[in-house]
Amino acid sequence: MTRRDFAWRGIGVGAFATAIALGLTIRPGEEAVLGLPAFGLALFGLVLIVQGRRVPAALRVERGRHRALAQTIRDRRRRR
């Protein structure tokens, strides 16, 4: 793995640890206020831990102008 991959996975570990810390500080009755953001942060951290640097690349592709290019090519091939 490259340094950049380790960096993204490290960010994931940090996000997951922060979510765990938030989860442990929640008092009864506050679950709705902090529970859902902590859960989302934990999921985000787990995705970064597992996928590493592929996550930012996938987000970049999704935001790009040509995100539908692969589907367009498949549709054209099916029509032939």
C-alpha positions as a printed Julia matrix, in Angstrom:
80×3 Matrix{Float64}:
   0.0    0.0     0.0
   1.12   3.53   -0.67
   1.43   6.37    1.8
  -1.66   7.97    0.35
  -3.63   4.78    0.87
  -2.43   4.6     4.47
  -3.41   8.25    4.92
  -6.99   7.66    3.74
  -7.27   4.58    5.91
  -5.89   6.57    8.84
  -8.58   9.2     8.28
 -11.1    6.37    8.35
  -9.73   5.06   11.63
  -9.88   8.58   13.06
 -13.47   9.06   11.93
 -14.47   5.69   13.34
 -12.74   6.38   16.66
 -14.45   9.77   16.88
 -17.81   8.14   16.24
 -17.14   5.57   18.96
 -16.16   8.36   21.39
 -19.35  10.25   20.52
 -21.38   7.1    21.01
 -19.89   6.51   24.43
 -20.63  10.07   25.6
 -24.32  10.0    24.65
 -26.61  10.22   27.66
 -30.03   8.57   27.77
 -32.53  10.74   25.94
 -29.95  12.28   23.6
 -29.79   9.35   21.21
 -31.65  11.15   18.44
 -29.44  14.24   18.62
 -25.99  12.63   18.53
 -26.71   9.01   17.72
 -27.5    9.36   14.04
 -24.52  11.6    13.17
 -22.23   9.29   15.15
 -23.59   6.29   13.26
 -23.07   8.06    9.91
 -19.54   9.01   10.88
 -18.83   5.41   11.89
 -20.09   4.12    8.53
 -18.01   6.71    6.68
 -14.95   5.69    8.7
 -15.52   2.01    7.97
 -15.83   2.68    4.24
 -12.56   4.61    4.28
 -10.85   1.85    6.27
 -11.95  -0.81    3.8
 -11.7    1.08    0.5
  -8.84   3.47    1.22
  -8.0    5.89   -1.56
 -10.65   4.51   -3.91
 -13.37   6.48   -2.1
 -12.16   9.97   -3.14
 -11.63   8.72   -6.69
 -15.18   7.36   -6.81
 -16.57  10.64   -5.45
 -14.59  12.56   -8.05
 -16.03  10.39  -10.83
 -19.58  10.83   -9.53
 -19.23  14.61   -9.5
 -17.66  14.73  -12.96
 -19.41  15.62  -16.19
 -18.91  12.18  -17.7
 -20.39  10.08  -14.91
 -23.01   8.6   -17.24
 -20.5    7.76  -19.99
 -20.22   4.06  -19.13
 -24.0    3.63  -19.1
 -24.31   5.51  -22.41
 -21.73   3.23  -24.04
 -23.56   0.12  -22.76
 -26.89   1.43  -24.05
 -25.44   2.1   -27.51
 -23.96  -1.39  -27.67
 -27.28  -2.96  -26.73
 -29.08  -1.05  -29.46
 -26.76  -2.45  -32.16
